[in-house]
Amino acid sequence: MIILNTSEKWKKLKISIGYEGFSIIEMITVIAIIGVLSAISIPKYVETVQTMRLMNAGDKIRDDLRLIYNQSIVQHDTTWFVADLNTNSYGIYEGATQGSRVLILDPSTNSQNPVDFDETFPGIALTNVNFNGNTEFMYDWWGTPSSGGVIELDNSLTITVVSETGYVHK
């Protein structure tokens, strides 16, 4: 029978036990790298979200203008685009006169409510709507607009309605 010296047992025990895990320096380094990447990526993400909201708002207005253009021709009725800069909203209407017009059913929301930018596109504002000095215009039943003009969102995206043809473009 071989008797080992206790000091030899501890030496063998120390050799077989490895140290596992990360040091505090390694943990701090990883946290610092994550912080730097977050500081770079989060502002870019926020900017991208805002740009997408702006583009979606522009597409919504353009689609609504094309809807009322087509609806005026198909239904032989006068259609209206009416913006309100104070409430940051607009509505699309049908009816021969200002007094007889009613809101058109919005196909994207299936409701007869004005489009409220503060609700639908937070952070996006109607900054300018000008149709010969007015914030509204109409398409007659031929699809001819009462006037051409522009709609500006956040002073950066412009939607134009051509006066002769009613063509809408960004």
RABELCOR-V331378 format. One record per residue. N is the residue number from 0. RES is the residue in three letters. PHI is phi in degrees with one decimal (NA if undefined). PSI is psi in whole degrees, 0 to 359 (999 if undefined). NEAR is the number of other ideal C-beta (glycine too) atoms within 10 Angstrom. Layout:
# RABELCOR-V331378
{{N & RES & PHI & PSI & NEAR} {N & RES & PHI & PSI & NEAR}}
This chain:
# RABELCOR-V331378
{{0 & MET & NA & 133 & 2} {1 & ILE & -102.6 & 128 & 3} {2 & ILE & -105.2 & 124 & 5} {3 & LEU & -90.2 & 145 & 9} {4 & ASN & -69.0 & 140 & 8} {5 & THR & -60.1 & 328 & 8} {6 & SER & -67.7 & 327 & 7} {7 & GLU & -68.8 & 323 & 9} {8 & LYS & -60.8 & 316 & 10} {9 & TRP & -67.3 & 324 & 10} {10 & LYS & -63.4 & 314 & 12} {11 & LYS & -64.3 & 321 & 10} {12 & LEU & -64.3 & 318 & 9} {13 & LYS & -65.0 & 323 & 8} {14 & ILE & -68.9 & 322 & 8} {15 & SER & -79.3 & 339 & 7} {16 & ILE & -90.7 & 119 & 8} {17 & GLY & -98.5 & 156 & 5} {18 & TYR & -89.7 & 123 & 5} {19 & GLU & -114.9 & 155 & 5} {20 & GLY & 110.5 & 182 & 6} {21 & PHE & -108.5 & 149 & 10} {22 & SER & -80.2 & 164 & 9} {23 & ILE & -62.9 & 327 & 7} {24 & ILE & -65.0 & 316 & 8} {25 & GLU & -63.3 & 318 & 10} {26 & MET & -63.5 & 316 & 11} {27 & ILE & -64.6 & 321 & 11} {28 & THR & -62.7 & 315 & 12} {29 & VAL & -63.5 & 317 & 11} {30 & ILE & -63.3 & 320 & 10} {31 & ALA & -64.4 & 318 & 10} {32 & ILE & -63.8 & 316 & 10} {33 & ILE & -61.6 & 319 & 10} {34 & GLY & -62.5 & 317 & 10} {35 & VAL & -65.3 & 315 & 10} {36 & LEU & -62.7 & 321 & 10} {37 & SER & -65.9 & 318 & 11} {38 & ALA & -62.7 & 329 & 9} {39 & ILE & -82.3 & 317 & 9} {40 & SER & -83.6 & 327 & 10} {41 & ILE & -64.3 & 313 & 10} {42 & PRO & -60.8 & 323 & 10} {43 & LYS & -65.5 & 321 & 9} {44 & TYR & -63.8 & 314 & 10} {45 & VAL & -62.0 & 318 & 11} {46 & GLU & -62.5 & 319 & 10} {47 & THR & -65.4 & 318 & 10} {48 & VAL & -62.1 & 317 & 12} {49 & GLN & -64.8 & 319 & 15} {50 & THR & -63.4 & 319 & 12} {51 & MET & -66.7 & 322 & 11} {52 & ARG & -62.2 & 317 & 18} {53 & LEU & -61.7 & 314 & 18} {54 & MET & -64.6 & 319 & 15} {55 & ASN & -64.6 & 320 & 13} {56 & ALA & -63.6 & 317 & 22} {57 & GLY & -62.3 & 318 & 21} {58 & ASP & -64.1 & 322 & 13} {59 & LYS & -63.5 & 314 & 18} {60 & ILE & -63.5 & 313 & 24} {61 & ARG & -59.1 & 316 & 17} {62 & ASP & -64.2 & 319 & 12} {63 & ASP & -66.3 & 321 & 20} {64 & LEU & -64.8 & 319 & 24} {65 & ARG & -68.3 & 326 & 13} {66 & LEU & -61.5 & 310 & 16} {67 & ILE & -70.7 & 332 & 25} {68 & TYR & -61.7 & 308 & 21} {69 & ASN & -65.9 & 321 & 14} {70 & GLN & -65.4 & 324 & 19} {71 & SER & -62.7 & 321 & 23} {72 & ILE & -74.7 & 312 & 17} {73 & VAL & -66.5 & 318 & 10} {74 & GLN & -95.6 & 2 & 11} {75 & HIS & 48.2 & 52 & 10} {76 & ASP & -137.9 & 159 & 17} {77 & THR & -83.0 & 134 & 21} {78 & THR & -121.4 & 154 & 26} {79 & TRP & -130.7 & 146 & 22} {80 & PHE & -116.2 & 122 & 26} {81 & VAL & -128.6 & 118 & 19} {82 & ALA & -105.3 & 149 & 23} {83 & ASP & -129.5 & 104 & 15} {84 & LEU & -67.6 & 332 & 13} {85 & ASN & -67.3 & 323 & 8} {86 & THR & -100.9 & 1 & 12} {87 & ASN & 56.4 & 50 & 18} {88 & SER & -147.5 & 169 & 18} {89 & TYR & -149.5 & 161 & 23} {90 & GLY & -133.2 & 155 & 21} {91 & ILE & -116.2 & 132 & 22} {92 & TYR & -130.9 & 163 & 20} {93 & GLU & -131.2 & 150 & 20} {94 & GLY & 143.6 & 149 & 16} {95 & ALA & -68.8 & 326 & 12} {96 & THR & -130.8 & 169 & 9} {97 & GLN & -60.7 & 324 & 12} {98 & GLY & -73.9 & 336 & 6} {99 & SER & -104.8 & 1 & 10} {100 & ARG & -75.9 & 147 & 20} {101 & VAL & -131.4 & 153 & 11} {102 & LEU & -62.8 & 141 & 16} {103 & ILE & -87.0 & 145 & 19} {104 & LEU & -63.6 & 122 & 12} {105 & ASP & -77.9 & 117 & 17} {106 & PRO & -65.4 & 334 & 10} {107 & SER & -79.5 & 333 & 11} {108 & THR & -114.1 & 349 & 10} {109 & ASN & 58.6 & 38 & 7} {110 & SER & -139.0 & 163 & 10} {111 & GLN & -106.0 & 57 & 13} {112 & ASN & -119.8 & 150 & 12} {113 & PRO & -62.6 & 155 & 17} {114 & VAL & -83.2 & 115 & 21} {115 & ASP & -97.9 & 112 & 14} {116 & PHE & -65.6 & 327 & 21} {117 & ASP & -63.0 & 329 & 12} {118 & GLU & -87.6 & 310 & 10} {119 & THR & -78.2 & 320 & 16} {120 & PHE & -131.2 & 74 & 23} {121 & PRO & -57.0 & 136 & 10} {122 & GLY & 89.4 & 354 & 13} {123 & ILE & -107.1 & 137 & 21} {124 & ALA & -128.2 & 143 & 16} {125 & LEU & -75.3 & 107 & 23} {126 & THR & -95.1 & 336 & 15} {127 & ASN & -156.4 & 131 & 15} {128 & VAL & -133.3 & 118 & 22} {129 & ASN & -140.6 & 110 & 15} {130 & PHE & -122.1 & 87 & 20} {131 & ASN & 52.9 & 45 & 10} {132 & GLY & 87.4 & 359 & 7} {133 & ASN & -111.3 & 162 & 13} {134 & THR & -102.5 & 17 & 18} {135 & GLU & -145.8 & 157 & 19} {136 & PHE & -153.9 & 170 & 24} {137 & MET & -134.7 & 154 & 23} {138 & TYR & -102.6 & 130 & 24} {139 & ASP & -79.6 & 180 & 16} {140 & TRP & -71.2 & 355 & 15} {141 & TRP & -90.4 & 351 & 9} {142 & GLY & 87.1 & 15 & 17} {143 & THR & -92.2 & 128 & 15} {144 & PRO & -76.1 & 153 & 25} {145 & SER & -66.5 & 332 & 19} {146 & SER & -163.8 & 158 & 14} {147 & GLY & -86.3 & 169 & 17} {148 & GLY & 175.8 & 189 & 22} {149 & VAL & -132.9 & 152 & 12} {150 & ILE & -126.1 & 125 & 25} {151 & GLU & -114.3 & 137 & 17} {152 & LEU & -114.1 & 126 & 23} {153 & ASP & 51.8 & 30 & 16} {154 & ASN & 54.3 & 22 & 9} {155 & SER & -132.9 & 334 & 10} {156 & LEU & -116.4 & 124 & 18} {157 & THR & -115.1 & 131 & 14} {158 & ILE & -111.3 & 129 & 19} {159 & THR & -114.9 & 138 & 15} {160 & VAL & -112.0 & 119 & 23} {161 & VAL & -76.9 & 129 & 12} {162 & SER & -66.9 & 324 & 16} {163 & GLU & -77.3 & 325 & 8} {164 & THR & -112.7 & 339 & 12} {165 & GLY & 82.5 & 4 & 23} {166 & TYR & -63.0 & 138 & 15} {167 & VAL & -114.5 & 131 & 20} {168 & HIS & -149.4 & 159 & 10} {169 & LYS & -101.3 & 999 & 13}}
